[in-house]
């Protein structure tokens, strides 16, 4: 083997096998954390929209948001 190619030689033993498994599991944990965070942010966004829609439809509350978008469909 050449001198430079020796550093890329992979030994097939239990230590390297478990190192690959640990790396794969770490990558999967990272991906799951990202999906969990994205799902939580989407759910929180829907909650905020529902809150303001119900809050605005309550007749006892006089609330005006001049810069907020109107999603009711009326001009």
N, C-alpha and C positions, 0 to 999 in steps of 0.2 A: 504494500500500500504506500501511496505517496505520503509525504509529511503533512500536507494540508488536508488530505482526505481522511486522515486518522481522527480528526476532531469531529467529523460527522458520522463516524461509525456508531451504530446503535447496538448495544448489547441486548439480547432478548432474554431477560431474566425477570424475576418477580418484582424487583424494585422498579424497573422501568415500566413494567406493565401497570403497576399500581399508580405510578406517577401519571401515566396517561389517563387512567380512570379518574384520578383526583382532578386533573386539568379539565376533563370533560364535564365532571359534576360541577366544578366551579363555574364553567361557562353556562351550564344549564341553570344554576342558581341565579346568575347575573341576568339571564334572559327572563326568568320567571319574576325577578324583582322588577324589571322594567315593565313587563306586562301587567303586573299587579299595580304598579304606580299609575300607569296609563289608564287602567280600568277605574281606579279610584278617582282620578281627575275627571274622567268622563262622567262618572256617576255624580260627583260633586257639582259639576256644571249643570246637569239636569236638575239637581236639587235646587240650585240657586234660581234657575229659570222658573221652576214650579213655585217657589216661594214668592218671587216678585209678581207672578201672574195672579196667584191667589190673594196676595196682599193688595194688589191694585183692584181686584174685583170686589173686595170688601167695601160695602157702602159706608161703613162707619169711619173709614180712613180716607182722608183727603190728601192724596199723594200725587205730586206732579214731578215728572222727570223730563224736562224739556229737551235734553240731549240724548235721552235713551231711545232706542229703536222701538217702534210700535209693532208688535207681532199679531195684533188683533185683526188686521186686514182692512180696517177702515181708514180712509184718508184723513 
